[in-house]
Every structure is written in C-alpha cells, then in structure tokens.
Amino acid sequence: MSQPTQNQARRRFLKLAVVGAAIAPIAAVLLPRLGFAADLPHLTADDPTAKALAYTDNATTATANAAYKAGSECANCQLYTGKAGDEYGPCALFPGKSVHAKGWCSGYSKKA
C-alpha cells in the first residue's frame, strides 16, 4: 500500500506538469518578441556612451572627426546586427538601443 505523502507528491508533480505544458506554447509566442530591434529605443546623441564614441545618426556630419572615412556608416560596420534595408538596428556598442543604419561612431569597424 502506498503512503499518503507519496500520493500527494505525485499529484503535485502531475499538476505542475500539466500547467507547464499549457503555458509553454504561450511563452514560446510571447518571449521572442522581447528581442526585436524595432522595439528597442533609438540611440540619441545626448546618451553618455554616444557622446563618448562621437555617435551621430548621419555619417555625413562626422567628416570633422579624424577617425571618419568616407563611406563609413553603421550599416556596413561589424558591430551592427540589423538587417539590410532596415532604418534602425542593434549595435554591440550600444546594448538595449538601436542605431540609425546611416549613422557613425568612432567604434566603427568595417565588415569583412
């Protein structure tokens, strides 16, 4: 004959398994939305990290910076992970923010 505590533990486990199985599809739909670049706030020039790296959302205005080279922009930088054609995308230098594809900063590194 089984003990009452074993039956209660088994019932508790089965309840948790059923609840987990019901929640899993909902979580699979909702959680991936958290990482979309379109949902990230746009980086502004007054951000402290942006100031430190001389970020501008228009690369043509960076010509006064000695590190700037013609044709350099976020869209063709190794650190930019946005999709081709997107106006904004994430950058490894500015976690949690999206940068303008036509922008530039002193951390620019040409894609290989």
N, C-alpha and C positions, 0 to 999 in steps of 0.2 A: 504494500500500500504506500502511495506517495505521501510526502509530508506537505502540509499546507503552505509552508514558506516556499517550497519548490514550485508549487502551482501558481502562487502569486508572482513569483519572479518570471515564470514562463508567460503568464498573461501580460505582465508589464512589458516584456520584450516584444511580444506579438503586437501589442497596441502601438508601441514606438515604431515598429517596422511598417505597420500599415500607414501611420501618419507620415513617416519619412517617404514612403512610396507615393503618397498623394501629393506631397509638397515638392518632390524632385522635379516634375515637369514644369511647374510654375517657376521655380528658381532658375531652371535652365533657360527660360524665356526672358526673365527679368534681369538677371545678373549680367549677361553680356552687354546690355545697354549702358552699363556704367562706364565703359571704356571708350565710347565713341568720341572721336576728336571734335565732331560738330557740337558736342555737349560741353566741351572744355571752354572756359572763359578765354577770351583773346588777350594776349600779352599787350600791355600798354607801355609806352616809353617812360612812364613815371615809376615803373616797377624797379626796385633796387637792383635786382640781377640784370635787368635790361639796361639800366644805366651803366652798371659796371662793365658790361660787354658791348656798349655803344650800339644797342639794338635800334633799328629803325624799320618801320613796316614798308618802306620804299627804298630799295637798294640804291637808286639813283641819287638819293640825298646823302649817301655815305662817301661820296667822292673825296671829301676833305680828310677822311681817315686814311692814314698811311698804309694800313693793312688791307684796304679795299682794292680789289682788282676788277676791272670791267667784266661784266657777265656773272659775277658772283651774286647769288641770291639763295635764299633758304631752300627753294625747290630743288636746287642741284647740290645741296650740302649733304654729307654723310650722316649728319645728326638729325636731319629732317626725316620723319617717318610718315608723312602724309602721302596720300595717293596722288598720282599725277593728275593734274587738272583741277584739284581742289584749291580753293582760295586760301584756306587755313588748314594747318595740320600740326600734330605734336612734334616737339623737338626735345632731344635728350638733355639739352642745356637748361630748359625751362619746364621741369616736370609739373604736370597739372595745368598747363597753359597751352594754348595753340598760337602758333606764329603765322604771319602772313607769308604765303609762298613767294611773294616778290620782295620780302624783307631781307635784312642782312644784319649780322653782328660780327664782332671781332673773333668769335669762336668758329667762324666759317672754315670748313674743311671740304674741299672738292670731292665729289663722289668718284670712285674709281671706275 
